Amino acid sequence: MKTMLKKLGMGLLVMLVTLNLGGCSSLQNANNKQKGGAIGAAGGAILGAILGNNIGNKKNSKLGAVIGGVVGGAAGVLIGKKMDDQAQQIETEIPGAVVERVDDGIIITFDEQSGVYFETGKSNINYSSQETLDKLSGVLREYVDTNVLVIGHTDSAGSDELNMNLSKKRANAVTNYFVGSKGLGGQRFTTQWYGETQPKFDNSTKEGRAKNRRVNVVIVPNDKMKNDAQTQSGGN
């Protein structure tokens, strides 16, 4: 699997770097440590990267609250370095994952081609998916000062109600695996689901539907990381 990483800053949904080439460092041309001081003050770019243009839904308010605002200045540089390091480790340990650095956060997309997937109509975590989630759990355990959002999506096949329930079950299954099986703190996790309502690819094609059947894991700095960064930077 080939991975890609993109960084969006200043609240703009502009892709600065996309790396699809095997063996390329994901941070070679997009280093948030260098750009932290210039980042804007809103987290909307993260929601936009996850949900595309469909970010007006009231259900997104919970995600926006967890993501919070982007930290700028010297504190933003410190946070950016930690998140860059974490993103690089995820790419190294889970080469099939699609990893994006957006503002202060990391967005990981898993679909049928990238390590975490579900059989048709099912929501149980299969063995292959467990292996991938085990690796990600190790990274989350190492970088404790983060919050994690798990977001489930489906394609458009089937009824709206069925897909909404299925995306809920799948998102909860991933969260429950992190918390129940791997012992990560439940207070770090927020779970949301959107069924078929947030497609990012063309549902009229087989390939598009496969990519829309996805789970996003979003990692953002928690208050402790932000406060520590402010203290270390002298409040700048």
C-alpha positions, -999 to 999 in steps of 0.1 A, spaced: 0 0 0 11 35 -7 4 63 17 -1 100 14 1 129 37 -13 164 32 -12 195 53 -37 222 53 -32 254 72 -46 289 77 -81 274 77 -79 268 39 -87 235 23 -57 237 1 -36 206 -3 1 216 0 16 182 -4 3 149 -15 27 120 -14 17 88 -32 52 74 -39 64 44 -21 95 51 0 90 88 2 90 104 36 56 118 44 71 149 61 98 156 36 79 186 21 53 193 47 67 201 81 44 216 107 73 224 130 83 250 104 49 263 97 34 262 133 38 299 139 19 308 107 -12 286 112 -45 303 116 -70 300 145 -98 277 134 -102 240 132 -126 240 102 -100 226 79 -99 193 98 -137 189 95 -135 199 58 -109 173 52 -130 146 69 -164 156 56 -157 174 24 -181 203 18 -208 187 39 -199 204 72 -231 222 80 -248 193 98 -255 200 135 -240 166 143 -206 181 134 -207 204 165 -195 177 187 -165 171 165 -158 208 162 -158 211 200 -132 182 204 -110 196 176 -110 231 190 -89 259 176 -55 258 161 -26 269 183 -3 295 166 30 311 175 58 293 193 34 270 211 21 259 177 56 250 166 60 227 196 26 210 190 33 207 153 66 189 160 49 164 182 21 158 158 46 155 129 65 129 148 34 110 156 22 111 120 55 98 107 55 69 132 20 60 121 30 59 85 61 39 93 42 13 114 11 11 93 22 15 57 -13 9 43 -29 38 61 -37 71 44 -23 97 68 -30 135 65 -16 163 86 -42 190 88 -37 220 110 -28 206 145 -44 172 138 -38 139 121 -64 123 100 -61 85 93 -84 70 67 -90 33 67 -110 17 39 -111 -17 22 -77 -11 7 -59 2 38 -60 -22 67 -93 -18 86 -124 -31 68 -157 -49 74 -175 -77 56 -207 -67 39 -233 -59 65 -210 -67 94 -195 -46 121 -172 -70 139 -134 -63 139 -118 -90 119 -83 -104 125 -66 -83 98 -82 -52 111 -72 -61 147 -35 -62 136 -38 -27 122 -56 -13 152 -31 -29 175 -3 -10 158 -22 23 160 -30 15 197 7 14 204 12 48 189 -18 62 208 -4 48 240 30 64 234 14 99 226 -10 102 256 -17 139 254 -42 136 225 -79 132 219 -92 107 193 -122 109 171 -135 78 154 -159 85 125 -178 59 105 -191 62 69 -208 38 43 -215 38 6 -250 45 -8 -260 8 -12 -290 0 10 -315 22 28 -305 54 46 -315 39 80 -296 7 74 -264 26 64 -267 50 94 -270 21 118 -242 2 101 -218 32 103 -227 37 139 -220 0 147 -187 1 129 -174 33 144 -184 20 179 -167 -13 172 -134 5 165 -137 27 196 -147 -2 217 -116 -21 205 -93 7 214 -109 11 249 -121 -24 258 -95 -46 241 -64 -24 242 -71 -5 275 -69 30 262 -87 56 282 -123 61 271 -122 98 280 -99 103 250 -124 91 225 -154 106 207 -174 85 182 -195 98 154 -212 83 123 -227 96 91 -239 66 71 -240 74 34 -244 112 39 -208 122 36 -194 106 4 -160 117 -8 -160 95 -39 -184 86 -67 -210 61 -54 -219 51 -90 -186 32 -93 -174 1 -76 -141 18 -67 -159 49 -53 -182 28 -32 -153 9 -17 -135 41 -7 -167 55 8 -169 25 31 -144 40 54 -135 48 90 -116 80 99 -94 81 131 -86 117 139 -59 126 165 -58 161 179 -38 176 208 -57 177 241 -57 206 266 -27 193 284 -6 193 253 -17 228 244 -11 241 280 23 225 282 32 240 248 21 274 260 42 271 292 73 258 273 71 286 248 66 313 275 30 319 265 39 328 229 
